């Protein structure tokens, strides 16, 4: 069982930056691909970014590409999401998730993730 705990959310003005962190309890963290998803009120949870176990490949939603960067530190069992040039439409609860699969088809889809964190709120004011 992998436990994931997100942190780093908050309130920021448009154009600002935040860095989210997700710490994992699992000793074999490096075996898992990690993803970030978000869910705005009244909307479905959507893919934001994902990174494979070795960090040699990452994937982004078109709406965040060029503004957000996903990274991981396997020694610290932590995955990060650096968010720059934030927009009001980025406002959502952000979740990190883990799965043992690979490939963009699996890593960008919520249904393939086995473990989820509790989420952290990001609010971007205009």
C-alpha positions in Angstrom: 0.0 0.0 0.0 1.4 3.4 -1.1 0.5 6.4 0.9 0.8 9.8 -0.8 0.8 13.2 0.9 0.6 16.4 -1.1 1.8 19.8 0.1 2.6 23.2 -1.2 -0.8 24.4 -2.3 -2.1 27.8 -1.5 -3.4 31.2 -2.9 -1.3 33.0 -5.5 -1.9 35.8 -7.9 -2.1 35.2 -11.6 1.4 35.1 -13.1 2.8 33.7 -9.9 4.4 30.3 -9.1 3.9 27.4 -6.7 5.7 24.2 -6.2 3.7 21.2 -5.1 5.3 18.2 -3.4 4.1 14.7 -3.0 5.8 12.4 -0.4 5.4 8.7 -0.7 5.6 6.2 2.1 6.5 3.3 -0.1 10.1 2.0 0.1 9.9 0.9 -3.5 8.8 4.4 -4.7 11.3 4.3 -7.6 9.3 1.4 -9.1 6.2 3.6 -9.6 5.3 6.1 -12.3 3.9 9.2 -10.7 1.2 11.6 -12.0 -0.4 14.9 -11.1 -4.1 15.5 -11.7 -6.5 18.3 -10.8 -10.1 18.7 -10.2 -12.0 22.0 -10.3 -15.5 22.4 -8.8 -18.1 20.8 -11.0 -15.5 19.3 -13.4 -14.0 15.9 -13.8 -10.6 15.1 -12.6 -8.1 15.8 -15.4 -4.5 14.8 -16.2 -1.8 17.4 -15.6 1.6 15.7 -15.8 3.3 12.4 -15.3 6.8 11.1 -15.0 8.1 7.5 -15.3 10.2 5.8 -12.6 13.6 6.9 -14.0 12.5 10.4 -14.8 13.8 10.0 -18.3 10.3 10.6 -19.8 7.5 13.0 -18.7 4.2 13.9 -20.2 2.1 17.1 -19.9 -1.4 18.2 -20.7 -1.5 20.8 -23.4 -3.0 23.4 -21.1 0.1 23.3 -18.8 2.9 22.5 -21.2 5.7 25.1 -21.0 4.4 26.4 -17.7 4.5 23.3 -15.4 7.4 21.0 -14.8 7.2 17.6 -13.1 10.2 16.1 -11.4 11.1 13.4 -8.9 13.7 12.6 -6.3 13.7 8.8 -5.7 16.0 9.1 -2.8 13.6 11.3 -1.0 10.5 9.4 -2.4 9.0 12.7 -3.5 7.6 14.0 -6.8 7.2 17.7 -7.5 5.2 19.9 -9.7 6.7 23.3 -10.4 3.9 25.6 -11.6 4.8 28.9 -13.2 2.8 31.6 -15.0 -0.3 30.5 -13.1 -3.7 31.4 -14.5 -7.1 31.6 -12.7 -8.1 28.5 -14.7 -5.4 26.5 -12.9 -7.5 26.8 -9.8 -8.3 23.3 -8.6 -7.5 20.6 -6.0 -4.3 18.9 -7.2 -3.8 15.2 -6.6 -0.7 13.1 -7.0 -1.0 9.4 -7.9 1.1 6.3 -8.4 1.0 3.4 -10.7 3.3 0.6 -11.8 2.5 1.0 -15.5 4.3 2.9 -18.3 3.6 4.5 -21.6 1.6 7.7 -22.3 -1.7 5.9 -22.8 -1.6 4.6 -19.2 0.2 7.5 -17.5 -2.3 10.2 -18.7 -5.4 8.3 -17.7 -6.9 8.4 -14.1 -8.2 4.8 -14.3 -4.7 3.2 -14.4 -3.5 4.8 -11.2 -3.6 2.6 -8.1 -2.8 5.1 -5.3 -4.0 8.6 -4.7 -3.2 11.4 -2.3 -5.8 13.5 -0.4 -5.2 16.5 -2.6 -4.0 20.1 -2.0 -5.9 23.2 -3.0 -4.4 25.7 -5.5 -6.2 29.0 -5.9 -5.1 31.5 -8.5 -6.6 35.0 -8.2 -7.0 37.3 -11.2 
